[in-house]
Amino acid sequence: MCGIAGALALRDGARVDRERLCRMAGLMSHRGPDGEGFWAEPQGRVAFAHRRLSVIDIVGGRQPMCSDDGRIALVFNGEIYNYRELRQVLSDQGVRFHTASDTEVLLRLYERYGSEAVQYLRGMFAFAVWDGTRDELVLARDRVGKKPLFYALDDESCYFASTLGALRDTDPKARRVNLAALDAFLTLGYVPAPQSIWDGVNKLPAGTMMRVSSSGSRSVRYWALEQALKPFAGRFDEAVDQLEDLLTTAVTLRLRSDVPLGLFLSGGIDSSLVTAIAARHCGGDVSTFSLGFAEAAFDEAGYAERIAQHLGTRHRTFTGRPEMLDVLPVLVRHFGEPFGDDAALAVWMLARETRQHVTVVLTGDGGDEGFGGYDSYRTARRLKRLRSVTPMPALRLGAAVRGQRPWWKRIQRALRTLALDEPERFAALRTFVGADEVHTLYAGDLLRERRDSGNAVAAWLAQWYRSGNGTALRRMRLVDLSTSNADWLMPKVDVTTMAHGLEARSPLLDQEVLEFALGLPDQWLLDGNGGKPLLKALLRRFVPAELFQRPKQGFSVPLRVWFARGPTGAWADRLAESESLRDSGWLNPVGVRAMVREHRDGVRDHSQRLYNLVVLREWLNQQ
C-alpha cells in the first residue's frame, strides 16, 4: 500500500516539473512512511514518484520499478493478492524475477500481456505504466475502486496522484469549485467519479483504464459486473457450500503479509464471518479490533467481544465519544474535498488505535452491497408493492394537498416518492437534497446551477438503474456497487486507514465473490428476519446464531443524538452564522437555521444534511 504520483508532458520537447512531483510525494508521506522513490525518463518527458508502506517483500519491492531494458516503468499502489499464483505461471513460461514482490509480478505481467494484464489481477490497485514501446501512459484502477487515483489532464500535460490534496496543493493553476460536484456532494454526501470538487481535476472511475499520449486520451471500462452475471442454478445448501469455498479463498489470499495483520470486528454478520474464516485458517491466532459508543443504540462492542471470545481471538475495544468531532479538520484535509460519511470519524479513530498493533487489517466491507443487507433494499421492495396497489390519482391528489404540520409534510414526501417511476424512486431513496431542500437551502450560483441542470444527480442514478439487468434488487445492488461503494464506502476506508499507514483489505469485495452474489435469487438475500439469510447460514457453521441474530445497526457515529443536545449540538447551531458558508453565497442562512431547529425539536432527522454542511464549512475554512 502506497502513495503514487506522476506526470507526462504532452508538448514536443517539454519536460515535467520534477520539483512538483517531489512535493506531491511529500504530501502523501502518511500513505507511505517506509520509503520513497523517484524515476524519470532520460529526456524528462515523464516521471514517477512513490511513497511506500512495506507489506510484501519489504527489502525487494522498491518503486518505481522498470523493465530490464528500461522501456517500461511502473508505479503501483495496492496489493495483488494472487501474485504468487501469477508468478508461478509466468515462471513456467520462462520469465525471470529479481524480487519476491507483487509489484514485479505486475510489471512482468504487463510486459507480457500489455493492458490486458488487469484481467488477471485479483486485488486492489491503482497503477501507472509508462510504456515506451507505445509512447503512452496507462492509468488503471481496480474493479470496485478500493484504491484512489486523481488526475489533471489538459493539452500540455497529465499529472496524477493517489490523493486530491497532492494534486491541488501543488497546482500552479487557479481552479474553480465545480458547482455540479458541490450539488452532488450535498445531495449524495460524496462527489461521484469522474468529477472532483475542483474543475479540471478528475477521479479515474473504478474498473477503468485510461491511456494518455500526445495524440489524446481514451478511457475504457474494463470490468462491468452487470455483464459478468451468471444465475446460480443449485440449491440453497449448495450455494452456502460454494460461498464458503469462495470466501475462504478470498480471505486466505488477503492474509498474505510480511507484517503484522489483524481484523476489524464490529460483531455484525459480515465482519464476524470474515473473522471466523480467518481464525480457522490461522488456528485462532488472530487479533481483532472494534469501536464502541456510550449511546447504546449505536454500540455493537459487546456483540463483537462475544464473537471474539467464541472464536478465541485477541480482542481490543476502543470507545468513541463526541470529542471525535474534534478530528474533523484533519479528516477533511486528508479527503481533500467535502466528504459526508460520518462513519469516517469512527473508522479514523479505529484505524488510529489499531495501527499501534498491526499494519494490515481485513474488514467486512461489501457484504451489504453483495448480499442485499441495506434496509433501503427492503424499503424499496415495500414501496414497490404499495405502489402497485395504490391508484395514481390518489397519490397525485395527496401529494398536491398543502399542509404545514410536520406529520403532513412527512406524508407528502412519502406520497411524492411513491408516485415516482421505479428508477426515480430508487434515486430518491439515495439522496438527501430534493426539491424542498433546494427551495429552502440553496442560494446564489449553486441555486442557479441546480435550476439550469435540474436534479442531475437523481437523473444519473436513475440512468444507472435503467442500464442494469435482472430484478429490482439486483439492479439496486449493481448501482450501489458502481456508485456509492466506489465513491463513498471505498474512499472512507482508504483515506481513514491510510492516514495512519494502515492497509485495509475487503474479502467480500473480491470479484469472484461479487459475481457469485449477484447471481443469487432474491429470496436468498431478503427475508423477514433482517436479511442476508445466505451469509447467516454460513456464519452458523462457525458461531451460534444467538451471538449474531439481531436487528442490523451499521457502523456509524451517533450524530442524530450529538447534534441535538450537549456541547456537540453547538456545531449545528453555529452553521447559520458561519462566515465561510455565508461568504460563499451558496446557502440560505434562513434555511440552515430552519433545518437546525427542525432537527433539535425532533420534527425531522437532518443529521446527515447537517453533517454535510459541517464538513463543507470546514473545507471552506481550509481554502
C-alpha positions as CSV (number, residue, x, y, z in Angstrom):
1,M,0.0,0.0,0.0
2,C,1.4,3.3,-1.0
3,G,1.0,6.8,-2.4
4,I,1.9,7.3,-6.1
5,A,2.3,10.4,-8.3
6,G,3.5,11.1,-11.8
7,A,3.3,13.3,-14.8
8,L,3.6,13.2,-18.6
9,A,4.4,16.2,-20.7
10,L,2.4,16.3,-23.9
11,R,4.2,19.0,-25.9
12,D,7.2,18.2,-28.1
13,G,10.4,18.9,-26.1
14,A,8.5,19.7,-22.9
15,R,9.6,18.3,-19.5
16,V,7.6,17.6,-16.4
17,D,8.1,19.5,-13.2
18,R,10.3,17.2,-11.1
19,E,10.1,19.6,-8.1
20,R,6.4,19.5,-8.1
21,L,6.3,15.7,-8.2
22,C,8.7,15.5,-5.2
23,R,6.4,17.9,-3.3
24,M,3.4,15.7,-4.3
25,A,5.1,12.7,-2.9
26,G,5.9,14.5,0.3
27,L,2.3,15.4,0.8
28,M,1.5,11.7,0.7
29,S,4.1,10.6,3.2
30,H,1.4,9.3,5.5
31,R,0.4,6.7,2.9
32,G,4.0,5.5,2.6
33,P,6.0,6.1,5.7
34,D,8.6,3.4,5.0
35,G,10.4,4.7,1.9
36,E,10.3,6.8,-1.2
37,G,11.4,6.5,-4.8
38,F,11.7,8.6,-8.0
39,W,12.1,7.7,-11.7
40,A,12.3,9.9,-14.8
41,E,12.7,9.2,-18.4
42,P,16.1,10.5,-19.6
43,Q,14.5,13.3,-21.7
44,G,12.4,14.3,-18.7
45,R,9.2,13.9,-20.5
46,V,7.7,11.5,-18.0
47,A,8.4,10.9,-14.3
48,F,7.0,8.9,-11.4
49,A,7.2,9.3,-7.6
50,H,6.4,6.8,-4.9
51,R,5.9,6.6,-1.2
52,R,6.0,3.1,0.2
53,L,4.2,1.3,3.0
54,S,6.1,-2.0,3.1
55,V,3.8,-5.0,3.3
56,I,5.1,-7.6,0.8
57,D,8.8,-8.2,0.1
58,I,10.0,-5.5,2.5
59,V,13.5,-5.4,1.1
60,G,13.0,-6.0,-2.6
61,G,9.7,-4.3,-3.5
62,R,11.0,-0.7,-4.0
63,Q,9.3,1.5,-6.6
64,P,9.1,2.9,-9.2
65,M,10.2,-0.3,-10.9
66,C,11.5,-0.7,-14.5
67,S,11.7,-3.5,-17.0
68,D,15.2,-4.9,-17.7
69,D,15.5,-2.8,-20.9
70,G,14.2,0.4,-19.2
71,R,11.5,0.9,-21.7
72,I,8.6,0.2,-19.3
73,A,8.2,1.8,-15.9
74,L,5.6,1.1,-13.2
75,V,4.4,2.8,-10.1
76,F,1.8,0.9,-8.1
77,N,-0.5,1.4,-5.1
78,G,-2.3,-1.6,-3.6
79,E,-1.9,-5.4,-3.3
80,I,-2.1,-8.1,-5.9
81,Y,-3.4,-11.0,-3.7
82,N,-2.9,-13.7,-6.3
83,Y,0.7,-12.6,-7.1
84,R,2.2,-16.0,-6.1
85,E,0.0,-17.9,-8.5
86,L,0.7,-15.4,-11.3
87,R,4.4,-15.5,-10.6
88,Q,4.4,-19.3,-10.9
89,V,2.5,-19.1,-14.3
90,L,5.0,-16.6,-15.6
91,S,8.0,-18.5,-14.3
92,D,6.7,-21.6,-16.1
93,Q,6.7,-19.5,-19.2
94,G,10.4,-18.6,-18.7
95,V,10.0,-15.2,-17.1
96,R,12.8,-14.4,-14.6
97,F,12.2,-12.4,-11.4
98,H,14.6,-10.3,-9.4
99,T,12.4,-9.8,-6.3
100,A,9.7,-11.5,-4.4
101,S,7.2,-8.6,-4.7
102,D,3.8,-8.4,-6.2
103,T,5.0,-5.2,-7.9
104,E,7.4,-7.1,-10.1
105,V,4.7,-9.7,-10.9
106,L,2.5,-6.8,-12.2
107,L,5.4,-5.4,-14.2
108,R,6.2,-8.7,-15.8
109,L,2.6,-9.4,-16.4
110,Y,2.3,-6.0,-18.3
111,E,5.4,-6.8,-20.3
112,R,3.8,-10.0,-21.5
113,Y,0.2,-9.0,-21.9
114,G,0.1,-5.2,-22.1
115,S,-3.1,-3.6,-20.8
116,E,-4.8,-7.0,-20.7
117,A,-2.8,-7.7,-17.6
118,V,-5.6,-6.2,-15.5
119,Q,-7.8,-9.1,-16.4
120,Y,-5.5,-11.5,-14.4
121,L,-5.4,-9.4,-11.3
122,R,-7.2,-10.3,-8.1
123,G,-6.6,-7.4,-5.7
124,M,-6.9,-3.7,-5.0
125,F,-4.8,-1.4,-7.1
126,A,-4.2,1.9,-8.8
127,F,-1.2,2.0,-11.0
128,A,0.5,3.9,-13.8
129,V,2.7,2.4,-16.5
130,W,4.9,4.4,-18.8
131,D,5.1,2.2,-22.0
132,G,8.0,3.4,-24.0
133,T,7.2,0.8,-26.7
134,R,4.0,2.6,-27.4
135,D,4.9,6.0,-26.2
136,E,1.9,6.2,-23.8
137,L,0.9,6.5,-20.2
138,V,-1.5,3.9,-18.9
139,L,-3.5,4.6,-15.7
140,A,-5.7,1.9,-14.2
141,R,-7.9,1.5,-11.1
142,D,-9.2,-1.8,-9.5
143,R,-12.6,-3.2,-10.2
144,V,-14.6,-1.7,-7.3
145,G,-12.5,1.4,-6.6
146,K,-10.6,0.3,-3.4
147,K,-7.6,2.4,-4.4
148,P,-8.0,6.0,-5.5
149,L,-6.4,7.8,-8.5
150,F,-6.9,11.5,-9.3
151,Y,-5.6,13.2,-12.4
152,A,-5.4,16.6,-14.1
153,L,-5.3,16.4,-17.9
154,D,-5.0,19.3,-20.4
155,D,-3.3,20.0,-23.7
156,E,0.1,20.4,-22.1
157,S,0.4,17.6,-19.5
158,C,-1.2,14.9,-17.4
159,Y,-0.4,14.9,-13.6
160,F,-1.8,12.2,-11.4
161,A,-1.7,11.2,-7.7
162,S,-3.3,9.0,-5.0
163,T,-4.7,12.0,-3.2
164,L,-6.6,15.0,-4.3
165,G,-4.6,17.2,-2.0
166,A,-1.3,16.2,-3.6
167,L,-2.6,17.5,-6.9
168,R,-4.4,20.5,-5.8
169,D,-1.9,21.8,-3.2
170,T,0.9,21.8,-5.8
171,D,-1.2,23.0,-8.7
172,P,0.2,26.2,-10.3
173,K,-3.2,26.9,-11.9
174,A,-6.1,28.6,-10.1
175,R,-9.0,26.1,-10.0
176,R,-12.7,27.0,-9.5
177,V,-15.1,25.0,-7.5
178,N,-17.1,22.6,-9.6
179,L,-20.7,23.6,-8.7
180,A,-22.2,20.5,-10.2
181,A,-19.9,18.5,-7.9
182,L,-20.9,20.6,-4.9
183,D,-24.5,20.0,-5.6
184,A,-23.7,16.2,-5.9
185,F,-21.9,16.3,-2.5
186,L,-24.9,18.0,-0.7
187,T,-27.3,15.6,-2.5
188,L,-25.3,12.3,-2.0
189,G,-22.8,13.0,0.7
190,Y,-19.9,12.4,-1.8
191,V,-18.6,13.6,-5.2
192,P,-19.0,10.8,-7.7
193,A,-16.4,10.0,-10.3
194,P,-15.2,11.2,-12.7
195,Q,-15.8,14.6,-11.0
196,S,-13.9,16.1,-8.1
197,I,-14.8,19.3,-6.2
198,W,-12.3,21.2,-8.5
199,D,-12.9,22.0,-12.2
200,G,-10.1,20.4,-14.2
201,V,-9.3,17.7,-11.7
202,N,-10.9,14.3,-12.1
203,K,-11.1,10.8,-10.5
204,L,-10.4,7.8,-12.6
205,P,-13.6,5.7,-12.2
206,A,-13.5,2.2,-10.7
207,G,-12.8,-0.6,-13.1
208,T,-11.4,1.9,-15.7
209,M,-8.2,2.1,-17.7
210,M,-7.1,5.3,-19.4
211,R,-4.4,5.7,-22.0
212,V,-2.7,9.1,-22.5
213,S,-0.3,10.2,-25.2
214,S,0.5,13.2,-27.3
215,S,-2.3,12.1,-29.7
216,G,-5.0,12.3,-27.0
217,S,-6.6,10.2,-24.2
218,R,-9.0,7.3,-24.2
219,S,-10.8,5.6,-21.2
220,V,-12.1,2.1,-21.2
221,R,-14.3,0.4,-18.6
222,Y,-12.5,-3.0,-18.4
223,W,-14.9,-4.6,-15.9
224,A,-18.6,-4.4,-15.9
225,L,-20.3,-6.5,-13.2
226,E,-23.6,-6.5,-14.9
227,Q,-22.1,-8.3,-17.9
228,A,-20.5,-11.0,-15.7
229,L,-23.6,-12.2,-14.0
230,K,-24.4,-16.0,-14.1
231,P,-27.6,-17.1,-12.3
232,F,-26.9,-19.7,-9.6
233,A,-28.7,-22.9,-10.6
234,G,-28.2,-25.1,-7.5
235,R,-30.0,-25.5,-4.1
236,F,-29.7,-23.2,-1.1
237,D,-27.3,-25.6,0.8
238,E,-25.2,-25.9,-2.4
239,A,-25.0,-22.1,-2.5
240,V,-23.8,-22.0,1.1
241,D,-21.1,-24.5,0.3
242,Q,-19.9,-22.6,-2.8
243,L,-19.9,-19.3,-0.8
244,E,-17.8,-20.9,1.9
245,D,-15.2,-22.1,-0.8
246,L,-15.2,-18.6,-2.5
247,L,-14.9,-16.7,0.7
248,T,-12.3,-19.0,2.2
249,T,-10.1,-18.4,-0.8
250,A,-10.8,-14.6,-0.7
251,V,-9.9,-14.4,3.0
252,T,-6.9,-16.7,2.7
253,L,-5.4,-14.7,-0.2
254,R,-5.8,-11.5,1.9
255,L,-4.0,-13.0,4.9
256,R,-0.7,-12.9,2.9
257,S,1.5,-10.3,4.5
258,D,5.1,-9.9,5.7
259,V,3.9,-7.5,8.5
260,P,1.5,-7.9,11.5
261,L,-2.1,-8.4,10.4
262,G,-5.5,-8.2,12.2
263,L,-9.2,-7.7,11.6
264,F,-11.9,-5.1,12.2
265,L,-14.7,-6.9,14.1
266,S,-17.9,-5.0,14.6
267,G,-19.9,-8.0,15.7
268,G,-22.2,-7.8,12.7
269,I,-22.7,-10.6,10.1
270,D,-20.1,-9.5,7.6
271,S,-17.1,-8.9,9.8
272,S,-17.9,-11.8,12.0
273,L,-17.9,-14.2,9.0
274,V,-14.6,-12.8,7.7
275,T,-13.1,-13.1,11.2
276,A,-14.4,-16.7,11.6
277,I,-12.8,-17.9,8.4
278,A,-9.5,-16.1,9.2
279,A,-9.5,-17.6,12.7
280,R,-10.0,-21.1,11.3
281,H,-7.2,-20.6,8.8
282,C,-4.8,-19.2,11.5
283,G,-5.8,-21.6,14.2
284,G,-7.3,-18.8,16.3
285,D,-4.1,-16.8,16.3
286,V,-5.5,-13.5,15.1
287,S,-6.0,-10.0,16.6
288,T,-9.4,-8.3,16.3
289,F,-10.3,-4.6,17.0
290,S,-13.7,-2.8,17.5
291,L,-15.0,0.6,18.4
292,G,-17.9,1.1,20.8
293,F,-20.1,4.1,21.8
294,A,-21.7,5.2,25.1
295,E,-25.0,5.5,23.2
296,A,-26.5,2.0,23.4
297,A,-28.4,2.3,20.1
298,F,-25.1,2.7,18.2
299,D,-22.9,0.4,20.3
300,E,-22.0,-3.1,19.0
301,A,-18.9,-3.5,21.1
302,G,-20.5,-6.1,23.4
303,Y,-21.5,-8.3,20.4
304,A,-18.0,-8.1,18.9
305,E,-16.5,-9.1,22.3
306,R,-18.7,-12.2,22.5
307,I,-17.9,-13.2,18.9
308,A,-14.2,-12.7,19.6
309,Q,-14.4,-14.8,22.8
310,H,-16.1,-17.6,20.9
311,L,-13.5,-17.6,18.1
312,G,-10.6,-17.2,20.5
313,T,-9.1,-14.0,19.0
314,R,-7.0,-11.4,20.9
315,H,-9.6,-8.6,21.0
316,R,-9.3,-4.9,21.8
317,T,-12.2,-2.5,22.1
318,F,-11.8,1.3,21.8
319,T,-14.5,3.9,22.7
320,G,-15.8,6.7,20.6
321,R,-17.0,9.9,22.2
322,P,-18.5,13.2,21.0
323,E,-15.0,14.7,21.1
324,M,-14.3,12.6,18.0
325,L,-15.7,15.6,16.0
326,D,-12.6,17.5,17.0
327,V,-10.6,15.4,14.4
328,L,-12.9,16.8,11.7
329,P,-10.4,19.4,10.4
330,V,-7.6,16.9,9.9
331,L,-10.1,14.4,8.4
332,V,-11.4,17.0,5.9
333,R,-7.8,17.9,5.0
334,H,-7.0,14.2,4.2
335,F,-10.0,13.8,1.9
336,G,-9.2,17.0,0.0
337,E,-12.8,17.6,-0.8
338,P,-16.1,17.6,1.1
339,F,-17.0,14.0,2.1
340,G,-20.1,13.3,4.1
341,D,-19.9,9.8,5.5
342,D,-19.9,10.3,9.3
343,A,-18.7,6.8,9.8
344,A,-15.3,8.1,8.6
345,L,-14.9,9.6,12.0
346,A,-15.4,6.2,13.6
347,V,-13.1,4.4,11.1
348,W,-10.5,7.1,11.6
349,M,-10.4,6.5,15.4
350,L,-10.5,2.7,15.0
351,A,-7.6,2.9,12.4
352,R,-5.5,5.2,14.6
353,E,-5.7,2.9,17.6
354,T,-5.4,-0.3,15.5
355,R,-2.2,0.9,13.9
356,Q,-0.5,0.7,17.2
357,H,-0.7,-3.1,17.0
358,V,-0.8,-4.1,13.3
359,T,-0.1,-2.8,9.8
360,V,-2.8,-4.6,7.8
361,V,-6.5,-5.3,8.6
362,L,-9.2,-7.3,7.0
363,T,-12.7,-5.8,7.0
364,G,-16.3,-6.9,6.4
365,D,-17.0,-4.1,3.8
366,G,-19.0,-5.1,0.8
367,G,-21.4,-7.6,2.4
368,D,-24.4,-5.3,2.3
369,E,-24.0,-4.4,-1.4
370,G,-23.2,-8.0,-2.5
371,F,-25.8,-9.8,-0.3
372,G,-28.6,-7.3,0.0
373,G,-28.1,-6.1,3.5
374,Y,-29.2,-2.5,3.4
375,D,-32.5,-1.5,4.9
376,S,-33.1,0.6,1.8
377,Y,-33.5,-2.5,-0.3
378,R,-36.3,-3.7,1.9
379,T,-37.8,-0.2,1.9
380,A,-37.7,-0.1,-1.9
381,R,-39.4,-3.5,-2.1
382,R,-42.2,-2.4,0.2
383,L,-42.7,0.8,-1.7
384,K,-42.9,-1.1,-5.0
385,R,-45.6,-3.4,-3.6
386,L,-47.5,-0.4,-2.2
387,R,-47.2,1.5,-5.5
388,S,-48.8,-1.5,-7.4
389,V,-52.0,-1.3,-5.3
390,T,-52.3,2.5,-5.0
391,P,-54.1,4.4,-7.7
392,M,-52.0,7.1,-9.3
393,P,-54.8,9.8,-9.0
394,A,-54.9,9.2,-5.2
395,L,-51.1,9.7,-5.0
396,R,-51.2,12.9,-7.0
397,L,-54.1,14.3,-5.0
398,G,-52.4,13.5,-1.7
399,A,-49.1,15.0,-2.8
400,A,-50.8,18.2,-4.0
401,V,-52.7,18.9,-0.8
402,R,-50.8,21.5,1.2
403,G,-50.3,21.4,4.9
404,Q,-47.9,23.0,7.4
405,R,-47.9,20.4,10.1
406,P,-44.8,18.2,10.3
407,W,-46.7,15.0,10.2
408,W,-48.5,16.1,7.0
409,K,-45.2,17.1,5.4
410,R,-43.8,13.7,6.1
411,I,-46.8,12.1,4.4
412,Q,-46.5,14.4,1.4
413,R,-42.8,13.5,1.0
414,A,-43.7,9.8,1.1
415,L,-46.6,10.2,-1.4
416,R,-44.3,12.1,-3.8
417,T,-41.7,9.3,-3.6
418,L,-44.3,6.6,-4.0
419,A,-45.7,8.3,-7.2
420,L,-42.3,8.2,-8.9
421,D,-41.4,5.6,-11.5
422,E,-39.2,2.8,-10.2
423,P,-35.8,4.2,-11.3
424,E,-36.6,7.7,-10.0
425,R,-37.9,6.2,-6.7
426,F,-34.6,4.4,-6.2
427,A,-32.7,7.6,-6.8
428,A,-35.0,9.5,-4.3
429,L,-34.1,6.9,-1.6
430,R,-30.4,7.6,-2.2
431,T,-30.4,11.4,-2.0
432,F,-30.6,13.9,0.8
433,V,-31.5,17.0,-1.1
434,G,-34.7,17.2,-3.1
435,A,-37.0,20.0,-4.3
436,D,-38.0,21.0,-0.8
437,E,-34.4,21.3,0.4
438,V,-33.3,23.2,-2.7
439,H,-36.0,25.7,-2.2
440,T,-35.1,26.5,1.4
441,L,-31.4,25.8,1.4
442,Y,-29.7,26.7,-1.9
443,A,-28.8,30.3,-3.0
444,G,-26.7,32.2,-5.5
445,D,-24.7,30.4,-8.1
446,L,-25.5,27.0,-6.5
447,L,-29.2,27.6,-6.9
448,R,-28.7,28.7,-10.5
449,E,-26.7,25.6,-11.2
450,R,-29.4,23.4,-9.8
451,R,-32.1,25.2,-11.8
452,D,-30.2,25.1,-15.0
453,S,-29.1,21.4,-14.7
454,G,-32.2,20.1,-12.8
455,N,-31.7,17.2,-10.4
456,A,-28.7,15.9,-12.4
457,V,-27.7,13.5,-9.6
458,A,-31.1,11.8,-9.4
459,A,-31.2,11.5,-13.2
460,W,-27.7,10.0,-13.2
461,L,-28.7,7.4,-10.5
462,A,-31.9,6.6,-12.4
463,Q,-30.0,6.0,-15.6
464,W,-27.6,3.7,-13.8
465,Y,-30.7,1.8,-12.6
466,R,-32.2,1.5,-16.0
467,S,-28.9,0.3,-17.5
468,G,-28.8,-2.6,-15.1
469,N,-30.4,-6.0,-15.6
470,G,-32.4,-8.6,-13.6
471,T,-34.7,-8.0,-10.7
472,A,-35.1,-4.7,-8.9
473,L,-32.9,-5.9,-6.0
474,R,-30.1,-6.9,-8.4
475,R,-30.3,-3.5,-10.2
476,M,-30.1,-1.7,-6.8
477,R,-27.0,-3.6,-5.8
478,L,-25.4,-3.1,-9.2
479,V,-25.9,0.6,-8.9
480,D,-24.7,0.8,-5.4
481,L,-21.5,-1.2,-6.2
482,S,-20.8,1.2,-9.2
483,T,-21.6,4.4,-7.4
484,S,-21.8,4.7,-3.6
485,N,-19.5,1.7,-3.0
486,A,-16.8,3.0,-5.3
487,D,-17.0,6.7,-4.4
488,W,-18.3,6.7,-0.8
489,L,-17.5,3.5,1.0
490,M,-14.1,2.8,-0.6
491,P,-12.7,6.3,-0.1
492,K,-13.9,6.3,3.5
493,V,-11.9,3.2,4.2
494,D,-8.9,4.1,2.2
495,V,-8.4,7.6,3.4
496,T,-9.1,7.0,7.1
497,T,-6.8,3.9,7.3
498,M,-4.0,5.2,5.1
499,A,-3.9,8.4,7.1
500,H,-2.3,6.2,9.8
501,G,-0.3,3.9,7.5
502,L,-2.8,1.1,7.9
503,E,-3.7,-1.1,5.0
504,A,-7.4,-2.4,4.8
505,R,-8.5,-5.4,2.8
506,S,-12.1,-6.4,2.0
507,P,-12.6,-10.1,1.1
508,L,-16.4,-9.7,0.5
509,L,-15.5,-7.3,-2.4
510,D,-13.4,-10.0,-4.2
511,Q,-14.6,-10.1,-7.8
512,E,-15.4,-13.8,-7.7
513,V,-17.5,-13.4,-4.5
514,L,-19.4,-10.4,-6.1
515,E,-20.0,-12.3,-9.3
516,F,-21.4,-15.2,-7.3
517,A,-23.5,-12.9,-5.1
518,L,-25.1,-11.0,-7.9
519,G,-26.3,-14.3,-9.5
520,L,-28.2,-15.4,-6.4
521,P,-32.1,-15.4,-6.4
522,D,-33.7,-12.6,-4.3
523,Q,-35.3,-14.9,-1.8
524,W,-31.8,-16.0,-0.6
525,L,-30.9,-12.3,0.2
526,L,-34.1,-10.7,1.6
527,D,-36.3,-12.4,4.2
528,G,-38.4,-11.4,7.1
529,N,-35.6,-11.8,9.6
530,G,-33.2,-9.0,8.9
531,G,-31.9,-10.2,5.5
532,K,-28.7,-11.9,4.4
533,P,-30.0,-15.5,5.0
534,L,-27.2,-17.0,2.9
535,L,-24.4,-15.2,4.9
536,K,-26.2,-16.2,8.2
537,A,-26.4,-19.8,7.1
538,L,-22.7,-19.9,6.5
539,L,-21.9,-18.0,9.7
540,R,-23.9,-20.6,11.7
541,R,-21.2,-23.1,10.8
542,F,-18.8,-21.1,12.9
543,V,-20.8,-19.2,15.5
544,P,-24.1,-19.9,17.4
545,A,-27.0,-18.0,16.0
546,E,-27.8,-16.3,19.3
547,L,-24.4,-14.5,19.1
548,F,-25.3,-12.6,15.9
549,Q,-29.1,-12.8,15.3
550,R,-30.4,-9.3,16.0
551,P,-31.5,-6.2,14.1
552,K,-28.9,-4.5,11.8
553,Q,-27.2,-1.5,13.3
554,G,-24.5,-0.4,10.9
555,F,-21.2,1.2,11.7
556,S,-21.8,5.0,12.2
557,V,-21.5,7.6,14.9
558,P,-24.5,8.9,16.9
559,L,-24.8,12.2,15.0
560,R,-28.6,12.4,15.5
561,V,-28.0,12.5,19.3
562,W,-24.8,14.6,19.3
563,F,-26.3,17.3,17.1
564,A,-29.5,17.5,19.2
565,R,-28.0,18.1,22.6
566,G,-24.9,18.8,24.7
567,P,-21.8,20.7,23.7
568,T,-21.7,18.9,20.3
569,G,-25.1,20.5,19.5
570,A,-23.3,23.8,19.2
571,W,-21.7,22.6,16.0
572,A,-25.1,22.6,14.3
573,D,-26.1,25.9,16.0
574,R,-23.1,27.7,14.6
575,L,-23.8,26.7,11.0
576,A,-26.1,29.5,10.0
577,E,-23.6,32.1,11.4
578,S,-20.6,30.6,9.7
579,E,-18.6,33.2,7.8
580,S,-17.3,30.7,5.2
581,L,-20.7,29.4,4.4
582,R,-22.2,32.9,4.3
583,D,-19.4,34.3,2.2
584,S,-19.7,31.5,-0.4
585,G,-23.2,32.7,-1.3
586,W,-24.3,29.2,-2.0
587,L,-26.6,28.6,1.0
588,N,-29.5,30.5,2.5
589,P,-28.9,31.2,6.3
590,V,-32.6,31.2,7.0
591,G,-32.9,27.7,5.5
592,V,-29.9,26.5,7.5
593,R,-31.5,27.8,10.8
594,A,-34.8,26.2,10.0
595,M,-33.1,22.8,9.4
596,V,-31.2,23.1,12.7
597,R,-34.4,24.0,14.5
598,E,-36.3,21.1,13.0
599,H,-33.6,18.6,14.0
600,R,-33.3,19.9,17.5
601,D,-37.1,19.9,18.0
602,G,-37.4,16.3,16.8
603,V,-39.5,17.4,13.8
604,R,-37.2,15.8,11.2
605,D,-33.9,14.0,11.4
606,H,-31.5,16.2,9.4
607,S,-28.3,14.7,10.9
608,Q,-26.8,13.7,7.5
609,R,-27.6,17.1,5.9
610,L,-26.2,18.9,8.9
611,Y,-23.1,16.8,8.9
612,N,-22.6,17.6,5.2
613,L,-22.9,21.3,6.0
614,V,-20.4,21.0,8.9
615,V,-18.0,19.3,6.6
616,L,-18.5,21.9,3.8
617,R,-17.9,24.7,6.3
618,E,-14.6,23.1,7.5
619,W,-13.5,22.5,3.9
620,L,-14.2,26.1,3.0
621,N,-12.3,27.3,6.1
622,Q,-9.2,25.4,4.8
623,Q,-9.2,27.0,1.3
